[in-house]
């Protein structure tokens, strides 16, 4: 079994990461397995205290622990596109993209295991089957899902080379002066608060384009295009220029009079090359219910 480390798991200790994946296994048992070389990173024996980096591969035999498989759950999926190699799904706000920590039910992966159990890539590990890229729990919108490993690599390469175009809608706090622009600030994890990412000197290159769509008395409706795909990138970038995403309490917006499930942010547009062809696929979806409600309220007060 192999797990590919994502940005969300970077900077975790090896023993902590494995313990979170298997909550029924004690930390001492995990540490003993690491010490005895039963759990490796990139094929090498490491200490329990080893700090994981993005794209590290954590490897161990399937029978090292009694692993409880993820349950396939009959959760409705809103499928916007499907072919023999992939899906594009519209993830609702409030749903985790894949299991994290002790949360192993109700995620998009659980739903996918029910919809196409024998046709999901496993490059990202058992708990991230099919997942090519992710959205935060409270961000809704379009996600690509790979049915096999070759497709996973094909789609991931488009994200890496920036040929896949991902656009978002957001309502942000304050009135933005510029009609459009680019935010180019490096992002890294806040080591004092592992739940947060921040602008960090020496962090990873992070680029977001923005365009103002509508201005209100205290908020601005914007379109954002990701040129890179860091964890919480839009939320961190908008907060860094004094315009945090509306209702994003983690990054300083506070909760407005219009209460929502945290940030008013959705991935509404996705353009990519269909796997193993030259055909360009463009998918756009309408406002989700959260964004509709917020825009209706703000327009009524303008």
Protein Blocks (a to p, Z undefined) as FASTA:
>chain_A
ZZdddfklgoiafklmmmmmmmmbcfklmmmmmmnopaceehiacdfklccdehiacddd
fklpccddddddddddddfbdcfkbccddddehiafbdchjblghiaklmmmmmmmmlcc
fknojklghiabdcdfklgcjddddfbfklmmmmmmmmmnopaccddddddedjdfblbd
cddddddddfklmmbccddehiacdddddddfbdcfkbccdddddfbdcehklmmmmmmn
opacehilknonopafbdcehjadddfbdcdddehiabdcdddddddfklmmmmmmmmmm
ZZ
